Amino acid sequence: MLLYLRTLTVLALAVLSGMSTTLDAHPGSPCPVLDASDAAQRERLMNHVCFHAATPDDPAHRAASPDELPASMAWQEARGHDLVFTHTDSVYWVHLHLTNSGASQGFWYLKLNYPLLDEVTFWQTGAEQTTTLTTGDQHPFLSRGIDYRYFLLPVTLNAGESQGITLRIQSSGALNVPLSLETPDTVVADSNHLTLTHGLFYGALLVFAVFNLLLFFSSGTVYYFHNAFYMATMGLFLFAMGGFANQYFWPDSTGFANTSIPLLIALCALAMTLFGRSFLEIAPDTLAASTLRAQAWASAGLLVITFMLPYNRSILLNTTLALTVIGSLFVIGVLRWRQGYLPALWYVLAWSVMLVGALIYALAAFGYLADFLAREFFMLTAIGAQVILLNYAMVQRWRLLNQKLLDVEHNARTELEIKVHERTAQLRNTMRELEKANRKLATLSLNDALTGLYNRRHLDNILPELCAEARRTGQPLTLALIDADHFKRINDTYGHSFGDLCLQRIADILSRHVKRPRDVVIRFGGEEFALLLPGTDSEGACRVCQDILDDMRHTPIKAEDGSEIIITLSAGVARMDTGEHDQELFRRADEALYQAKASGRDRVALTDAEAVQ
């Protein structure tokens, strides 16, 4: 936990240092000042927030920064309420004034708990400068600075310091602006709780989907496939609505970030229609069959039309269709239940939960209900309950079919048994093929894809073996850890593609100097490498490392702008002592590397001797 918190704080400070500096812009507002060091005031953040809705004919709509806002612009106080707005073309300005009355520097995060916003710009105005962060779905995900599905703005205040924070928010859909000011500990704790909750939900949904898919492959019953299809699409839709898809699936596809939501809604409507039609066993020449057929074609059509319509129209149209599908399936389920089809009872119960959850979630998503995060959890609960009820309904359906199978003739049962054995044999064959593929994958996973060297997994496997061999034979074993100096500066200045090129050059030089058949070169971290040198003492290992450092120092690497970059390396060397284990050997080599770094870099250091220049 401490490591995660430290990493998050470092990332936040990096974001602060990377923000662009603009002219001072501090709009006046009637909002009371919030003392960030007071936990009670942080809990009542919305009592300190002001906002202004700028319609297209409002000069504030065209303003690109706070210093362009009209002096006469009327700010409204939030008065403790969440900022929730329905579909509109307006631009929303939000302002908050912070101070730190504490005796020491404080660090917090201003958290915007709604991931689906097209344009969000933060301005932090202090005594000397204004820093700006521009992000949102219309920008690559990394523009947020912190790898998190919600928007996090790091806020650092010295004792007695004050800052004004202004937000400009614009989106083609509904707007939810749930703000909170939290300490890093709270952010980490909340993130852990959300990770656990979402992990359990999406993991269970994936297990149910895969289980139904396997049932489809083993039994050939089509509604198992439709149920797996429905759970997969619903899970992906909630994944996208929660901001996870934009974070993990298409972080650089700014255009698809909006299109994906109505597209997945239409896909869910299609999956629900197909599953309902197959599970409820709708007779082909009935009004219910015609209705579901029309809804299936409408869903398929909207999948295409979604790419042509603007977001605000497609989201409204597709959501209306999805709610219509849910309502019609509920009615058809009731009719089938009254016709004596017993599994329809559990289907109706499942769809009742889904109908309530979908209505509340849709109202929150369209800006008619506040506290979107609570509605999201309600929707997750509703979907979870629906999935359980649907699978129980399928169990009941299976029991009904099983009762009918008891009346089937002996020959039919024998034939079914043969088919089951065939399916089982197919599954066993599939598992054997999967096992072979896993063994092949394990072999491939021992190499680093970028440099072609062995990776950390290979180091973890071979180091204990070499240590055991050295203890048994009495032959020396030396471990050298090599690290590129100031490599983060190279990535930040020239980009990660040039950084990858530098890592490949380093790997080439290491491979050129480590030639013996039993010597091993490993890339076990970002810019960290290891040399395993069996049969080599400390003096020989130091010579090898010094040759590598000299070669690297005289090997310029040309950047895209034509400049030539010289990279230096630092090395730490440790020879295995009698009876020493691999962890202790690695620790001493790491200490030597630390000594080399602390002594000025571009040098070799031993654990038991002074650094070799």
Residue pairs with C-beta under 8 A, 6 or more apart in sequence:
1 188
1 192
4 188
5 184
5 185
5 188
8 146
8 184
8 187
8 188
9 107
9 184
11 145
11 146
11 147
12 107
12 109
12 145
12 146
12 152
12 154
12 184
13 154
13 156
14 145
15 133
15 145
15 146
15 154
16 131
16 154
16 156
18 145
19 124
19 131
19 132
19 133
20 131
20 132
21 129
21 130
21 131
21 132
22 65
22 67
22 123
22 129
22 130
22 131
22 132
23 67
23 130
24 67
24 125
24 128
24 129
24 130
25 65
25 66
25 67
25 123
25 125
25 130
25 166
26 66
26 125
26 130
26 164
27 66
27 69
27 73
27 75
27 93
27 95
27 164
27 166
28 71
29 50
29 75
29 95
29 97
30 50
30 75
30 77
31 48
31 49
31 50
31 75
31 77
31 95
31 96
31 97
32 47
32 48
32 97
33 48
33 97
33 98
33 99
33 162
34 41
34 42
34 45
34 48
34 96
34 97
34 98
34 99
34 181
35 41
35 98
35 99
35 100
35 101
36 42
36 98
36 99
36 100
36 106
36 108
36 155
36 157
36 181
37 100
37 101
37 102
37 106
38 101
41 48
42 108
42 180
42 181
42 182
44 80
45 96
45 179
45 180
45 181
46 78
46 79
46 80
46 81
46 82
46 83
46 179
47 78
47 79
47 80
48 96
48 97
49 77
49 78
49 83
49 94
49 95
49 96
49 179
50 75
50 76
50 77
50 78
50 94
50 95
50 96
51 75
51 76
51 78
51 83
51 92
51 93
51 94
51 95
51 177
52 60
52 73
52 74
52 75
52 76
52 92
52 93
53 76
53 85
53 88
53 90
53 91
53 92
54 60
54 61
54 63
54 90
54 91
54 92
54 93
55 61
55 89
55 90
56 89
56 90
58 90
58 91
59 69
59 70
59 73
60 69
60 70
60 73
60 91
60 93
61 90
61 91
62 68
63 69
63 70
63 168
64 168
65 123
65 132
65 168
66 93
66 123
66 125
66 130
66 166
69 93
73 93
75 95
81 370
82 176
82 177
82 178
82 370
82 371
83 92
83 94
83 175
83 176
83 177
83 178
83 179
84 174
84 175
84 176
84 177
84 367
84 368
84 369
84 370
84 372
85 92
85 174
85 175
85 176
85 177
85 367
86 174
86 366
86 367
86 368
87 173
87 174
87 312
87 316
87 366
87 367
88 175
91 168
91 169
91 170
92 167
92 168
92 169
92 170
92 175
92 177
93 166
93 167
93 168
93 169
94 166
94 167
94 169
94 177
94 179
95 164
95 165
95 166
95 167
96 110
96 164
96 165
96 166
96 179
97 162
97 163
97 164
97 165
98 155
98 157
98 162
98 163
98 164
98 165
98 181
99 157
99 160
99 161
99 162
99 163
100 106
100 157
100 158
100 159
100 160
100 161
100 162
101 160
102 159
103 159
104 159
105 156
105 157
105 158
105 159
106 156
106 157
107 154
107 155
107 156
107 183
107 184
108 154
108 155
108 157
108 181
108 182
108 183
108 184
109 152
109 153
109 154
109 155
109 181
109 182
109 183
109 184
109 187
110 122
110 152
110 153
110 155
110 165
110 179
110 180
110 181
111 150
111 151
111 152
111 153
111 179
111 180
111 181
111 182
111 187
112 120
112 150
112 151
112 152
112 153
112 167
112 177
112 178
112 179
113 150
113 178
113 179
113 180
113 372
113 373
114 150
114 176
114 177
114 178
114 372
115 149
115 150
115 151
115 242
115 243
115 246
116 137
116 171
116 173
116 241
116 243
116 261
117 136
117 137
117 151
117 169
117 171
117 175
118 136
118 137
118 138
118 170
118 171
118 172
118 173
118 258
119 134
119 136
119 138
119 139
119 168
119 169
119 170
119 171
120 134
120 135
120 136
120 151
120 167
120 168
120 169
121 132
121 133
121 134
121 135
121 167
121 168
121 169
122 132
122 133
122 134
122 153
122 165
122 166
122 167
123 130
123 131
123 132
123 164
123 165
123 166
123 167
123 168
124 130
124 131
124 132
124 153
124 155
124 163
124 164
124 165
125 163
125 164
125 165
125 166
126 161
126 162
126 163
127 161
127 162
133 145
133 153
134 143
135 143
135 144
135 145
135 151
136 143
136 171
137 171
137 246
137 254
137 257
137 258
138 254
138 257
139 254
140 251
140 252
140 254
141 147
141 246
141 247
141 251
141 252
142 251
144 151
144 152
145 152
146 152
146 154
147 247
148 191
148 247
149 242
149 243
149 244
149 246
149 247
150 243
152 187
153 165
155 163
155 165
155 181
157 163
167 177
169 175
169 177
172 258
172 310
172 311
172 312
173 258
173 261
173 311
173 312
173 315
173 365
174 365
174 366
174 367
175 367
176 364
176 367
176 370
176 372
178 370
178 371
178 372
178 373
182 190
197 377
197 380
198 242
198 244
198 380
201 380
201 383
201 384
202 235
202 239
204 384
204 387
205 231
205 234
205 235
205 383
205 384
205 387
206 235
208 228
208 231
208 387
208 391
209 227
209 228
209 231
209 232
209 235
210 228
212 224
212 225
212 227
212 228
212 231
212 391
213 224
213 225
213 228
215 221
215 224
216 222
216 224
216 225
216 228
217 423
217 427
218 423
218 424
218 427
219 423
222 278
223 275
223 278
223 279
223 394
224 394
226 271
226 274
226 275
226 278
226 279
227 275
227 279
227 390
227 391
227 394
229 271
229 274
229 275
230 268
230 271
230 272
230 274
230 275
231 387
232 271
233 264
233 267
233 268
233 270
233 271
234 268
234 271
234 383
236 245
236 264
236 267
237 261
237 264
237 265
237 267
237 268
238 376
238 379
238 380
238 383
239 245
239 249
240 246
240 260
240 261
240 264
241 261
241 365
241 376
242 376
245 260
246 257
250 256
250 257
250 260
258 311
259 306
259 307
259 311
259 314
261 311
261 315
262 302
262 306
262 311
262 314
262 315
262 317
262 318
262 319
263 303
263 306
263 307
263 318
265 315
265 318
265 319
265 321
265 322
266 299
266 302
266 303
266 306
266 318
266 321
266 322
267 299
267 303
268 322
269 295
269 298
269 299
269 302
269 318
269 321
269 322
269 325
270 296
270 299
270 300
270 303
272 322
272 325
272 326
272 329
273 292
273 295
273 296
273 299
273 325
273 329
274 296
276 282
276 292
276 329
276 332
276 333
276 347
277 289
277 292
277 293
277 296
279 343
279 347
279 393
279 394
279 397
280 332
280 333
280 336
280 341
280 344
280 347
281 336
281 341
282 288
282 289
282 292
282 332
282 336
283 289
288 332
288 335
291 328
291 332
292 328
292 329
292 332
295 321
295 324
295 325
295 328
298 321
299 321
299 325
302 314
302 317
302 318
302 321
305 314
305 317
306 314
306 318
309 317
319 362
319 365
319 366
322 358
323 358
323 359
323 362
326 351
326 354
326 355
326 358
327 355
329 351
330 348
330 351
330 352
330 355
333 344
333 347
333 348
333 351
334 344
334 348
336 344
336 347
337 344
337 345
337 347
337 348
342 396
342 400
343 393
343 394
343 396
343 397
343 400
344 393
345 393
346 389
346 390
346 392
346 393
346 396
347 389
347 390
347 393
349 389
350 385
350 386
350 387
350 389
350 390
350 393
351 386
353 382
353 385
353 386
353 389
354 382
354 383
354 386
356 382
357 378
357 379
357 381
357 382
357 383
357 386
358 379
358 382
360 369
360 375
360 378
360 379
361 375
361 376
361 378
361 379
361 382
363 369
363 375
364 370
364 371
364 372
364 375
364 376
365 372
365 375
369 375
405 413
405 416
408 416
445 455
445 457
446 454
446 455
446 457
446 458
446 461
447 453
447 454
447 455
447 458
448 454
448 455
448 523
450 500
450 503
450 504
450 523
451 503
451 504
451 506
451 507
451 523
452 507
453 507
453 510
453 511
453 521
453 522
453 523
453 529
454 462
454 520
454 521
454 522
454 523
455 522
455 523
455 524
456 522
456 523
456 524
456 525
458 520
458 522
459 522
459 524
459 530
459 532
462 520
462 532
463 479
463 532
463 582
463 585
463 586
464 582
466 477
466 532
466 534
467 477
467 576
467 580
467 581
467 582
467 585
469 475
469 477
469 534
470 476
470 477
470 534
470 576
471 578
471 579
475 534
475 535
476 534
476 535
476 536
476 537
476 575
476 576
477 532
477 533
477 534
477 535
477 536
477 575
477 576
477 585
478 533
478 536
478 537
478 538
478 540
478 541
478 573
478 574
478 575
478 576
479 530
479 531
479 532
479 533
479 573
479 574
479 576
479 585
479 586
479 589
480 530
480 531
480 533
480 541
480 544
480 545
480 571
480 572
480 573
480 574
480 589
481 528
481 529
481 530
481 571
481 572
481 586
481 589
481 590
481 592
481 593
482 510
482 528
482 529
482 530
482 531
482 545
482 548
482 569
482 570
482 571
482 593
483 527
483 528
483 529
483 569
483 570
483 571
483 593
483 597
484 490
484 502
484 503
484 506
484 527
484 567
484 568
484 569
485 567
485 568
485 569
485 570
485 597
485 601
485 602
486 601
487 499
487 502
487 526
487 527
487 567
490 498
490 499
490 502
490 565
490 567
491 498
491 499
494 559
494 560
494 565
495 560
498 557
498 559
498 560
501 557
502 557
502 565
502 567
503 523
503 527
505 555
505 557
505 567
506 527
506 529
506 552
506 567
506 569
507 521
507 523
507 529
509 548
509 551
509 552
509 555
510 521
510 529
510 531
510 548
511 521
512 551
513 544
513 547
513 548
513 551
514 520
514 521
514 531
514 533
514 544
516 533
518 534
518 535
519 531
519 532
519 533
519 534
519 536
520 530
520 531
520 532
521 529
521 530
521 531
522 529
522 530
522 531
522 532
523 529
523 530
524 530
530 589
531 541
531 544
531 545
533 540
533 541
533 544
536 544
537 575
538 573
538 574
538 575
538 606
538 608
538 609
541 573
541 575
542 573
542 604
542 606
542 612
545 571
545 573
545 604
546 604
546 612
548 569
548 571
549 568
549 569
549 570
549 571
549 602
549 603
549 604
552 567
552 568
552 569
553 566
553 568
553 602
555 566
555 567
556 564
556 565
556 566
557 564
557 565
557 566
557 567
558 564
558 565
559 565
568 601
568 602
569 602
570 593
570 596
570 597
570 601
570 602
570 603
570 604
570 605
571 592
571 593
571 596
571 603
571 604
571 605
572 589
572 590
572 591
572 592
572 593
572 594
572 595
572 596
572 604
572 605
572 606
572 607
573 589
573 592
573 604
573 605
573 606
573 607
574 585
574 588
574 589
574 591
574 592
574 606
574 607
576 585
577 585
588 607
589 607
591 607
592 605
592 606
592 607
593 605
595 605
595 607
595 611
596 603
596 604
596 605
596 611
599 605
599 611
603 611
603 612
603 613
604 611
604 612
605 611
605 612
606 612
